[in-house]
Every structure is written in C-alpha cells, then in structure tokens.
Amino acid sequence: MNLFKRAWWRLRGHLGKTVMLVGLFFVICTLVLSGFLIRSAAARAADSAKGKVGVVATMQLDVDALINSGGGSASNGAQPGTIGSKGDLHSKLVDKICKSSVAARCNYTVDSGAAPTRRLKLHQPVPAPAGQDTTGTDLFKASGVRDLGSVKEFHNGDSKIVSGSGLNRDSKSDMIVIEERVAKDNRLKVGDTIELRVGEIDPEKGGMSTEEVEFTIGGIYENGTVDTGSYVPAVADPSNQIYVTPEGATRLQGKEPADGGATLRQATFTLRNPDDLGKLKDDAKAAGADLKIFPISVNDKQYKTLAGPINKTADFASLTVWLVAVAGTVILALIIASNMRERRKELGILLSLGEKKPKLLGQHLVEVVACAVLAIGFAAAGSQFIAQGIGDQLLSSQVSSAEDSAAGQGTQKDPSDPNGLKKQDTPRSKPIDSMDIELGAGDIGAVGATGLGIAALATIVPGTRILRLNPRDILTKGD
C-alpha cells in the first residue's frame, strides 16, 4: 500500500494527535521565525546607523609618548607640562592622510579665541553686572575648520549660511564667517575687512596680547539660539562664535602657520568600514606621520550608543532561535518515540505483510512533515505581528539598560592634554529605540528549512529503532 495514503489516513483518523503536532510545530516555528525577523530588523537598523554616523578614527597627540621621546616635559606640580614643536600636528600632513581611499570624510578643528577690536565688537545685549571682572570672558570663540559644512551645528541645521559662503578646504587663509547679530551690531557685510586681537596672554607684558590679525568676511551665518534676555559671558554666547580657517585660528593663537600648515589638536577620519583602520594607519605612515606620538584610534562610541541595544536584542533573538530549535527537536523526538511505541502492533503487522522498513520510516516522516508544513503556513501568517511586539519589548528593555549605564559613566581624560584638565566629549546620540519588522521570502525559507530539519531529526533519530526490529519481536514481546 502506498505510504502516502497510509500517512493521510493516519492523520485523518487521529485528529487529536494531528492537531497536537501541528500546534507544537506552530509554537516552535513562530518563535524561530520571530527570532529570524528580529535579527534581520536589528541588522538593518544597525547598518543604517553605521551609514549615518560612520566609524570615526581620531588622530591626536599622545603626551606620554611625546615626553618619553624627549619632545616635551611633564608637569611636576610647580610648573605645568610643556609641549615642544614635536607635539605639533600640522594640517598639510593630515591633508595627505585625508586622501586615503578608506576615508569617506576628513575634518580637523583648531580651537582658539579672539579679542574684540574697534572694528569688530562682541554681541552682548545684556551687560555684565557691575564690578564683575570679564577680562577672560570678553572674547570671541574662534574655531578654525577645514570644512564648515561638516561642523555639527551646520550639519544638523542649527546654523545656516545666510550671506556669502562657508569655509572649505579651498578658502583663503584670511576668510572669516561671523554670526548675523554680530554683523548687524557692527554694520558689516560680506567682503568687509576687519581686525581681531590675538586671544592669548602675552607672557612678556603680562596681559592680553595687543597683536591684531586681519580677516575678510566671506560669509554670515544665522544661529537658531535666541538671546536669553539675561547676562551671558560673551565667550559662551553662540552669537559670538566665529569660524576661520585653520591658518587663521593659528594666527589668533599668536603663532604663524609653519611650513606644514596650521597646528592642530586632533584630526578625525570617517572610515567606510571599521576593518579599514589598518589601511588608514598604513597610509598615515606613508604620508610621514609618527603614529607613536600621534596614534590613530577608532572612536565608535556614537555607533555603539546608537546600535548597542539593538545589537544585544539581535544576539538575544539568535540565542532564542538556537534554544527553541534544540528544545523543539528534543521534545518532538520524545513525542514521536512515544507515538511509535503505541503503534508497535501496526508496525509489526505491516512488516509481516512484507512492507519495507524504510517505507515505514518514510510514512512517519510524511506525517510529521505534513504537520510541519501546516504549522509553517500558520506561523508565516502571524509571526510578523508577534515578532514586532516581542522585539519592541526586548529593545525597550535594552535601551533602558543602556541609558542607565551611560548615566553612570563620567568623562574621560583627553590624552592630548598634559595636565589632564581637558575631557573627551561623550556622544549625545540616543540609542535606536524602534525596529521595523519585515517578513520576506528569505525569512519564510529559513524557518521552513529549520522546521523541516527539526521534523526530519525528530523522526529519523527515534525511527532508527524500527530498522532494528523484526515482526516476531514486535508481535510477541509487546512493549
């Protein structure tokens, strides 16, 4: 008799056991498919985060390495540490490294200050309280940038150019971009020439430097932060933020750009792939960089902040898939073994009538596979909604845990500061807190293969006992 007909009659004749097998397979396949869907959605979200923030490699001075090489002096308590010319990272060297094929973007900033002059005064709608010393705060905050468009405030839309143009690598060294409130207060427009005083203390005179640097206004920008109506130190007021070229910022430090260009504190390179760090280091060495004094390290804090919780959710989903698959196989194998024990008489009669042992095993396999196929269809219909709910709950828990952990972490010392006073910036990005579950043919194929694999293992492993039996043993020895 055809084994497929026998399997069909068996499934119809024992509907209770058929429904039980279908239900068990439905639970297994639903959990497995949900795990696949959560893992796929998490991978897509993580890849999207990586594409948005990239992986940033930072090149900056390692003061300890510089001191060990004899290029600087450490702080001894009485005198602060000093950095010699060997500790200067120059823009022309970084420009060479920026040409590396693995660097998607490159930027560097020179932080400086500038004192107001007769031609350019600070924007300060509310004066300082009477008697307050504002010598160290009545300054413009000057940033020397390679590309103004890559500065966070301009990149995220908080600031925008309203007249002229922004700074780029081809800008003239004396170009400056000022905020429109400063421009209105001083009646300035694009193309005007202004002077700023060096924002450093003159060690010989014991006071602020009187040296002036000339700039030409190339652009005027608007900052979205409005005046508060109360006193704010000028250097902390966003309207007094000015942007110049790295060379211009170097001059505002009281220095002249060396043959190697502006002196930088650090440079950043956005890599196309985290694995490209080695290639970037090789290109930096080829450009002439000393990576012992100016090491390059990957700062993937922002990516980890964004994708950390969702990656942990994906790991948990993967673990769930394996646990459910293994546990499901074991449970099904025990159920099928028990079912075969109950059907010993049926098997003995079929064997005595001349039925081949492999066909008996095949009949059981067809029965289980039929139940599995039905369950896979039901699971495919409802798993997307179940996976969305489970995934959102798991992700919410991981995000909450990540935020609690981040709140308990302090800032870290900046290795470019010999006195340990500067702190490294911490990422302000919020973790990914949602995922988009999408059911595709690949996911159905994966759970189908998993379900059928479980069915085959759960049937074949206990079914091998059939191949060792003969009709006499089955019919005379009972259980």
BALO-911127 format. One record per residue (C-alpha): residue in three letters; z, y negated, x negated; residue number from 1. Coordinates in steps of 0.001 Angstrom, whole numbers, plus 500000, padded with zeros to 6 digits. Each point is the difference from the previous one (the first is absolute). Layout:
<sites>
{'ALA' {Z Y X} NUM}
...
</sites>
This chain:
<sites>
{'MET' {500000 500000 500000} 1}
{'ASN' {499209 496506 498795} 2}
{'LEU' {503051 498419 498309} 3}
{'PHE' {499179 496599 501511} 4}
{'LYS' {500149 501417 503526} 5}
{'ARG' {503325 501678 499256} 6}
{'ALA' {501346 496707 498602} 7}
{'TRP' {498842 498122 503110} 8}
{'TRP' {501595 502537 502372} 9}
{'ARG' {503204 499884 497984} 10}
{'LEU' {500220 496205 500163} 11}
{'ARG' {499315 499984 503754} 12}
{'GLY' {502345 502883 500704} 13}
{'HIS' {502986 498487 498183} 14}
{'LEU' {499771 496321 500908} 15}
{'GLY' {503653 499332 499150} 16}
{'LYS' {499585 501055 496389} 17}
{'THR' {496636 498237 499810} 18}
{'VAL' {501526 496738 501205} 19}
{'MET' {502888 500440 497531} 20}
{'LEU' {497599 500420 497070} 21}
{'VAL' {497892 497038 501120} 22}
{'GLY' {503140 497863 500367} 23}
{'LEU' {501307 500973 496577} 24}
{'PHE' {496645 499272 498404} 25}
{'PHE' {499834 496694 501882} 26}
{'VAL' {503320 498871 498507} 27}
{'ILE' {498947 501070 496510} 28}
{'CYS' {496530 498450 500198} 29}
{'THR' {501312 496785 501541} 30}
{'LEU' {502533 499498 497214} 31}
{'VAL' {497470 500915 497321} 32}
{'LEU' {497318 497723 501458} 33}
{'SER' {502514 497163 500402} 34}
{'GLY' {500912 500406 496335} 35}
{'PHE' {496324 499828 499017} 36}
{'LEU' {499435 496906 502144} 37}
{'ILE' {503072 498187 498671} 38}
{'ARG' {499045 500836 496423} 39}
{'SER' {496409 498778 500522} 40}
{'ALA' {501132 496770 501674} 41}
{'ALA' {502510 499344 497227} 42}
{'ALA' {497349 500583 497342} 43}
{'ARG' {497650 497519 501690} 44}
{'ALA' {502751 497388 500276} 45}
{'ALA' {501010 500501 496356} 46}
{'ASP' {496387 499662 498823} 47}
{'SER' {499645 496831 502073} 48}
{'ALA' {503159 498584 498400} 49}
{'LYS' {498720 500844 496554} 50}
{'GLY' {496732 498238 500782} 51}
{'LYS' {501847 496879 501182} 52}
{'VAL' {502502 499556 497188} 53}
{'GLY' {498441 502036 497231} 54}
{'VAL' {502064 501188 497072} 55}
{'VAL' {501027 497108 497791} 56}
{'ALA' {500356 500395 496245} 57}
{'THR' {502032 497264 498305} 58}
{'MET' {499612 498927 496388} 59}
{'GLN' {502846 497912 498616} 60}
{'LEU' {502137 499437 496951} 61}
{'ASP' {502673 502556 499106} 62}
{'VAL' {502579 497821 498238} 63}
{'ASP' {501854 502940 498427} 64}
{'ALA' {496788 501319 498475} 65}
{'LEU' {499161 496520 498724} 66}
{'ILE' {503423 499592 498362} 67}
{'ASN' {499795 503462 498421} 68}
{'SER' {496631 499048 498547} 69}
{'GLY' {501520 496847 498428} 70}
{'GLY' {498143 497574 502269} 71}
{'GLY' {503034 498471 501729} 72}
{'SER' {503783 499730 499995} 73}
{'ALA' {502581 501355 502408} 74}
{'SER' {502729 497971 501687} 75}
{'ASN' {503296 500184 498077} 76}
{'GLY' {502190 498165 502512} 77}
{'ALA' {500016 496739 498074} 78}
{'GLN' {496247 499475 500053} 79}
{'PRO' {497415 501191 502540} 80}
{'GLY' {497282 502402 498940} 81}
{'THR' {496694 498588 498812} 82}
{'ILE' {496457 501254 500319} 83}
{'GLY' {497577 499291 497206} 84}
{'SER' {496239 499687 500143} 85}
{'LYS' {499682 503802 499919} 86}
{'GLY' {501432 500017 503504} 87}
{'ASP' {497158 497901 501437} 88}
{'LEU' {497626 501813 502328} 89}
{'HIS' {496729 498067 500034} 90}
{'SER' {497568 499649 502879} 91}
{'LYS' {496870 500752 497972} 92}
{'LEU' {501395 503411 499059} 93}
{'VAL' {500826 500733 503628} 94}
{'ASP' {496521 498873 501074} 95}
{'LYS' {498557 502712 497755} 96}
{'ILE' {502259 502617 501585} 97}
{'CYS' {499002 498748 503449} 98}
{'LYS' {496480 501267 499316} 99}
{'SER' {501282 503586 500079} 100}
{'SER' {498067 502142 502457} 101}
{'VAL' {503240 501289 501580} 102}
{'ALA' {501359 496524 500844} 103}
{'ALA' {499022 499003 503541} 104}
{'ARG' {501727 496601 499672} 105}
{'CYS' {501752 498088 497266} 106}
{'ASN' {502227 496946 500033} 107}
{'TYR' {502574 498156 497951} 108}
{'THR' {502252 497031 500560} 109}
{'VAL' {501597 497464 497673} 110}
{'ASP' {503177 498508 501492} 111}
{'SER' {500768 496430 499080} 112}
{'GLY' {501410 496719 501284} 113}
{'ALA' {498707 496455 500060} 114}
{'ALA' {501816 496710 500312} 115}
{'PRO' {498601 497254 502260} 116}
{'THR' {498324 496898 498623} 117}
{'ARG' {498922 496639 501332} 118}
{'ARG' {496702 501496 501184} 119}
{'LEU' {501462 503123 501639} 120}
{'LYS' {503331 499895 501769} 121}
{'LEU' {501909 502814 501682} 122}
{'HIS' {499942 500561 503745} 123}
{'GLN' {503609 499555 501095} 124}
{'PRO' {500368 498672 503565} 125}
{'VAL' {503804 500213 499879} 126}
{'PRO' {501593 498504 496841} 127}
{'ALA' {502779 501717 498080} 128}
{'PRO' {503619 499243 501013} 129}
{'ALA' {501519 497034 498192} 130}
{'GLY' {501435 500882 496612} 131}
{'GLN' {498263 503381 499716} 132}
{'ASP' {498397 500698 496603} 133}
{'THR' {496412 501127 500584} 134}
{'THR' {498780 499895 496387} 135}
{'GLY' {499213 503702 499853} 136}
{'THR' {498561 500269 503527} 137}
{'ASP' {497752 496954 500304} 138}
{'LEU' {497025 502025 498796} 139}
{'PHE' {496761 501427 501263} 140}
{'LYS' {499870 503785 499829} 141}
{'ALA' {496812 500735 498091} 142}
{'SER' {498278 503376 499992} 143}
{'GLY' {497123 500692 497680} 144}
{'VAL' {497805 502600 501695} 145}
{'ARG' {496819 501813 499112} 146}
{'ASP' {498882 500343 503616} 147}
{'LEU' {501600 497931 502767} 148}
{'GLY' {498601 502281 502703} 149}
{'SER' {502082 502913 498747} 150}
{'VAL' {503269 498025 500195} 151}
{'LYS' {502133 501475 502790} 152}
{'GLU' {500255 496807 502072} 153}
{'PHE' {496215 499563 500045} 154}
{'HIS' {499246 503685 500339} 155}
{'ASN' {502157 500390 503126} 156}
{'GLY' {498910 496708 501565} 157}
{'ASP' {503242 497995 499660} 158}
{'SER' {498073 497435 497941} 159}
{'LYS' {496353 498986 500109} 160}
{'ILE' {497658 497598 498240} 161}
{'VAL' {499143 497005 502216} 162}
{'SER' {498022 497944 497485} 163}
{'GLY' {498187 500833 496787} 164}
{'SER' {500312 503516 498615} 165}
{'GLY' {502563 502387 498607} 166}
{'LEU' {500504 501106 496432} 167}
{'ASN' {498064 502888 498511} 168}
{'ARG' {499281 501353 496564} 169}
{'ASP' {497136 497513 499542} 170}
{'SER' {502040 496882 500893} 171}
{'LYS' {500345 497232 497417} 172}
{'SER' {503281 500079 498108} 173}
{'ASP' {501102 496592 501363} 174}
{'MET' {499472 500845 503684} 175}
{'ILE' {502964 499737 502368} 176}
{'VAL' {500531 500913 503686} 177}
{'ILE' {502678 498052 501911} 178}
{'GLU' {501496 500198 503491} 179}
{'GLU' {498630 497585 502606} 180}
{'ARG' {503361 498283 500635} 181}
{'VAL' {500219 499108 496315} 182}
{'ALA' {496388 498811 500151} 183}
{'LYS' {500700 497782 503018} 184}
{'ASP' {503197 498548 498506} 185}
{'ASN' {498120 499052 496822} 186}
{'ARG' {496692 499118 501711} 187}
{'LEU' {498058 502494 497973} 188}
{'LYS' {496772 501878 500631} 189}
{'VAL' {497906 502624 498290} 190}
{'GLY' {498557 498670 496744} 191}
{'ASP' {502870 497608 499212} 192}
{'THR' {501659 500147 496588} 193}
{'ILE' {503799 500201 499735} 194}
{'GLU' {502645 500456 497327} 195}
{'LEU' {503054 502251 499996} 196}
{'ARG' {502854 500067 497533} 197}
{'VAL' {500934 503181 498186} 198}
{'GLY' {502798 501637 501948} 199}
{'GLU' {501988 501088 496944} 200}
{'ILE' {502937 498519 498085} 201}
{'ASP' {499046 498329 496745} 202}
{'PRO' {502411 501502 497402} 203}
{'GLU' {499569 497008 497663} 204}
{'LYS' {500796 497323 502603} 205}
{'GLY' {502464 502081 501990} 206}
{'GLY' {498429 499159 503362} 207}
{'MET' {496936 500757 502071} 208}
{'SER' {496751 499775 498107} 209}
{'THR' {497955 496825 500384} 210}
{'GLU' {496707 501695 499075} 211}
{'GLU' {497377 499722 502715} 212}
{'VAL' {497126 502339 500843} 213}
{'GLU' {496889 498831 501837} 214}
{'PHE' {498480 501994 502879} 215}
{'THR' {497116 499623 502446} 216}
{'ILE' {500585 500917 503624} 217}
{'GLY' {497604 502805 500884} 218}
{'GLY' {501523 501060 503299} 219}
{'ILE' {502551 499105 502661} 220}
{'TYR' {501724 502738 501970} 221}
{'GLU' {502136 500185 503118} 222}
{'ASN' {503259 501925 500040} 223}
{'GLY' {501215 501275 503362} 224}
{'THR' {503667 499209 499315} 225}
{'VAL' {500999 496798 501792} 226}
{'ASP' {502553 497464 498787} 227}
{'THR' {503515 500991 501015} 228}
{'GLY' {501314 496483 500663} 229}
{'SER' {502869 500510 497553} 230}
{'TYR' {500328 499613 496240} 231}
{'VAL' {498310 502705 497946} 232}
{'PRO' {499845 499897 496178} 233}
{'ALA' {496513 498904 499078} 234}
{'VAL' {499264 503024 497824} 235}
{'ALA' {500883 502305 502924} 236}
{'ASP' {497851 498183 502566} 237}
{'PRO' {496718 501936 500615} 238}
{'SER' {498093 496721 500208} 239}
{'ASN' {500780 499333 496326} 240}
{'GLN' {498363 503239 498871} 241}
{'ILE' {496977 499187 497867} 242}
{'TYR' {497428 502368 498531} 243}
{'VAL' {498290 499542 496667} 244}
{'THR' {498099 502170 497583} 245}
{'PRO' {501971 502173 497542} 246}
{'GLU' {498997 497568 497246} 247}
{'GLY' {501271 497067 502072} 248}
{'ALA' {503331 501743 500600} 249}
{'THR' {500305 500651 496276} 250}
{'ARG' {499576 496275 499315} 251}
{'LEU' {502679 499223 502587} 252}
{'GLN' {502309 502191 497932} 253}
{'GLY' {499451 497624 497100} 254}
{'LYS' {497654 502367 498156} 255}
{'GLU' {496322 499987 499229} 256}
{'PRO' {498003 503123 500927} 257}
{'ALA' {499486 502080 496893} 258}
{'ASP' {496696 501471 498903} 259}
{'GLY' {500862 502979 502177} 260}
{'GLY' {500279 497854 503142} 261}
{'ALA' {503018 499330 502200} 262}
{'THR' {503359 501616 499325} 263}
{'LEU' {500936 502364 502819} 264}
{'ARG' {503239 501620 501067} 265}
{'GLN' {498271 502970 501571} 266}
{'ALA' {496670 501248 501325} 267}
{'THR' {499326 502345 502885} 268}
{'PHE' {497140 502451 500517} 269}
{'THR' {499309 501653 503355} 270}
{'LEU' {498777 503513 499261} 271}
{'ARG' {497472 501871 502074} 272}
{'ASN' {502028 503179 499571} 273}
{'PRO' {503533 500665 498666} 274}
{'ASP' {498569 502579 497607} 275}
{'ASP' {497986 497260 498261} 276}
{'LEU' {503003 498615 498126} 277}
{'GLY' {499088 501949 496853} 278}
{'LYS' {496468 498584 499999} 279}
{'LEU' {501346 496469 500461} 280}
{'LYS' {502308 500453 497009} 281}
{'ASP' {497089 501270 497903} 282}
{'ASP' {497935 496951 500973} 283}
{'ALA' {502946 497716 499185} 284}
{'LYS' {500346 501542 496531} 285}
{'ALA' {496257 499621 499462} 286}
{'ALA' {500337 496306 500935} 287}
{'GLY' {502646 499560 497272} 288}
{'ALA' {503249 500126 502009} 289}
{'ASP' {503186 501314 498378} 290}
{'LEU' {501363 502236 502770} 291}
{'LYS' {503311 500458 498204} 292}
{'ILE' {500820 496309 500393} 293}
{'PHE' {497986 499493 503201} 294}
{'PRO' {500328 503315 501859} 295}
{'ILE' {498031 500673 503168} 296}
{'SER' {501922 501664 502792} 297}
{'VAL' {499087 500839 503577} 298}
{'ASN' {501923 498148 502656} 299}
{'ASP' {499441 502017 503163} 300}
{'LYS' {503115 498726 501779} 301}
{'GLN' {497980 498302 502711} 302}
{'TYR' {497959 503141 500647} 303}
{'LYS' {503154 502133 500039} 304}
{'THR' {501635 497544 502376} 305}
{'LEU' {497013 500172 502327} 306}
{'ALA' {499208 503701 499805} 307}
{'GLY' {503303 501584 498933} 308}
{'PRO' {501334 500805 503490} 309}
{'ILE' {496650 501230 501302} 310}
{'ASN' {499490 502212 496929} 311}
{'LYS' {503427 501547 500583} 312}
{'THR' {499029 500583 503617} 313}
{'ALA' {496834 501765 498825} 314}
{'ASP' {502031 502165 497606} 315}
{'PHE' {502348 500968 502819} 316}
{'ALA' {497013 500854 502226} 317}
{'SER' {498508 502197 497253} 318}
{'LEU' {503309 501805 499558} 319}
{'THR' {500170 500512 503760} 320}
{'VAL' {496527 501554 500025} 321}
{'TRP' {500992 502539 497356} 322}
{'LEU' {503343 500835 501610} 323}
{'VAL' {498455 500429 503449} 324}
{'ALA' {497150 502125 498623} 325}
{'VAL' {502342 502321 498094} 326}
{'ALA' {502591 500228 502774} 327}
{'GLY' {497274 500513 502629} 328}
{'THR' {498430 502805 498012} 329}
{'VAL' {503329 501780 499637} 330}
{'ILE' {500945 499609 503669} 331}
{'LEU' {496586 501130 501224} 332}
{'ALA' {500022 502977 497633} 333}
{'LEU' {503348 501114 501408} 334}
{'ILE' {498781 499586 503594} 335}
{'ILE' {496769 501880 499334} 336}
{'ALA' {501874 502759 498140} 337}
{'SER' {502304 500379 503015} 338}
{'ASN' {496996 500032 502319} 339}
{'MET' {498354 502744 497973} 340}
{'ARG' {503172 502061 500104} 341}
{'GLU' {499940 499795 503803} 342}
{'ARG' {496370 501150 499998} 343}
{'ARG' {500459 503063 497795} 344}
{'LYS' {499023 502398 502802} 345}
{'GLU' {496817 498018 500730} 346}
{'LEU' {499097 500051 496345} 347}
{'GLY' {500695 503740 499687} 348}
{'ILE' {497791 500853 502966} 349}
{'LEU' {497142 497859 498709} 350}
{'LEU' {500263 501594 496562} 351}
{'SER' {500037 503491 501507} 352}
{'LEU' {496829 499146 501934} 353}
{'GLY' {498298 499222 496696} 354}
{'GLU' {500315 496219 499826} 355}
{'LYS' {499840 498644 496468} 356}
{'LYS' {503141 498369 498569} 357}
{'PRO' {498217 496784 498886} 358}
{'LYS' {498758 499526 503590} 359}
{'LEU' {503560 500251 501301} 360}
{'LEU' {501055 497334 497544} 361}
{'GLY' {496942 497976 500997} 362}
{'GLN' {500999 500144 503661} 363}
{'HIS' {503407 498496 499213} 364}
{'LEU' {498348 497350 497868} 365}
{'VAL' {497604 499071 502808} 366}
{'GLU' {502904 499668 502442} 367}
{'VAL' {501980 497726 497694} 368}
{'VAL' {496957 497927 498997} 369}
{'ALA' {499093 499464 503655} 370}
{'CYS' {503493 498637 500656} 371}
{'ALA' {499745 497837 496873} 372}
{'VAL' {496644 498500 501050} 373}
{'LEU' {501398 499010 503385} 374}
{'ALA' {503060 498456 498360} 375}
{'ILE' {497876 498052 497509} 376}
{'GLY' {498014 498515 502879} 377}
{'PHE' {503165 498936 501826} 378}
{'ALA' {501492 498610 496756} 379}
{'ALA' {496859 497958 499279} 380}
{'ALA' {500274 498417 503441} 381}
{'GLY' {503572 498765 499629} 382}
{'SER' {500824 499818 496306} 383}
{'GLN' {498694 496463 499474} 384}
{'PHE' {502596 498548 502384} 385}
{'ILE' {502761 502246 498705} 386}
{'ALA' {499144 499182 496377} 387}
{'GLN' {500002 496256 500766} 388}
{'GLY' {503493 500178 501435} 389}
{'ILE' {501382 502205 497224} 390}
{'GLY' {498293 497949 497295} 391}
{'ASP' {501305 496688 501339} 392}
{'GLN' {503543 501338 500124} 393}
{'LEU' {499844 501431 496466} 394}
{'LEU' {498406 496832 498600} 395}
{'SER' {502529 497752 501732} 396}
{'SER' {502819 501960 498389} 397}
{'GLN' {498395 499795 496545} 398}
{'VAL' {499333 496247 500348} 399}
{'SER' {503601 499363 500990} 400}
{'SER' {501213 502019 497018} 401}
{'ALA' {497635 498147 497628} 402}
{'GLU' {501138 496578 501257} 403}
{'ASP' {503664 500944 499558} 404}
{'SER' {499264 501193 496469} 405}
{'ALA' {498049 496828 499126} 406}
{'ALA' {502825 497807 501319} 407}
{'GLY' {502412 501585 497538} 408}
{'GLN' {497814 499436 496936} 409}
{'GLY' {500433 496904 497859} 410}
{'THR' {497491 498205 497836} 411}
{'GLN' {499184 501255 496536} 412}
{'LYS' {499855 498213 496668} 413}
{'ASP' {496645 498656 498952} 414}
{'PRO' {499206 501485 496549} 415}
{'SER' {498104 496850 499027} 416}
{'ASP' {503190 497916 500026} 417}
{'PRO' {502098 500222 496812} 418}
{'ASN' {503150 498739 501741} 419}
{'GLY' {499749 502304 503012} 420}
{'LEU' {500147 497111 502460} 421}
{'LYS' {496679 500514 501734} 422}
{'LYS' {499702 502672 502631} 423}
{'GLN' {496998 501994 501007} 424}
{'ASP' {498585 499306 503422} 425}
{'THR' {500560 502673 502614} 426}
{'PRO' {497258 500826 502492} 427}
{'ARG' {500298 498362 503398} 428}
{'SER' {497601 502372 501735} 429}
{'LYS' {501306 501878 503020} 430}
{'PRO' {499535 503778 500132} 431}
{'ILE' {497258 501430 502186} 432}
{'ASP' {501788 500668 503283} 433}
{'SER' {497237 501521 502117} 434}
{'MET' {497334 502657 499693} 435}
{'ASP' {496854 500671 501971} 436}
{'ILE' {499677 503688 500938} 437}
{'GLU' {496384 501113 500314} 438}
{'LEU' {498927 503515 500979} 439}
{'GLY' {496816 501114 498279} 440}
{'ALA' {497927 503138 499718} 441}
{'GLY' {501407 500605 496532} 442}
{'ASP' {503557 500039 501338} 443}
{'ILE' {499082 502459 502751} 444}
{'GLY' {498227 502168 497437} 445}
{'ALA' {503038 499934 497727} 446}
{'VAL' {502453 500991 502731} 447}
{'GLY' {497521 502598 501250} 448}
{'ALA' {499786 501576 496579} 449}
{'THR' {503786 499883 499664} 450}
{'GLY' {500565 501491 503461} 451}
{'LEU' {497505 502792 499495} 452}
{'GLY' {501415 500686 496553} 453}
{'ILE' {503484 500315 501478} 454}
{'ALA' {498621 502307 502713} 455}
{'ALA' {498268 502207 497449} 456}
{'LEU' {503031 500273 497707} 457}
{'ALA' {502425 500570 502854} 458}
{'THR' {497781 502812 501305} 459}
{'ILE' {498772 501695 496837} 460}
{'VAL' {503349 500181 498173} 461}
{'PRO' {501865 501997 502708} 462}
{'GLY' {496737 501668 501090} 463}
{'THR' {499587 501789 496675} 464}
{'ARG' {502599 502458 501295} 465}
{'ILE' {497399 501263 502475} 466}
{'LEU' {497758 501108 497167} 467}
{'ARG' {502771 502282 498699} 468}
{'LEU' {500593 501794 503331} 469}
{'ASN' {498425 503102 501569} 470}
{'PRO' {499988 500972 503689} 471}
{'ARG' {502503 502882 499602} 472}
{'ASP' {502634 497754 498377} 473}
{'ILE' {499575 497312 502643} 474}
{'LEU' {500148 502309 503038} 475}
{'THR' {502744 502402 498812} 476}
{'LYS' {502408 497793 498015} 477}
{'GLY' {500208 497130 502473} 478}
{'ASP' {501549 496852 498467} 479}
</sites>
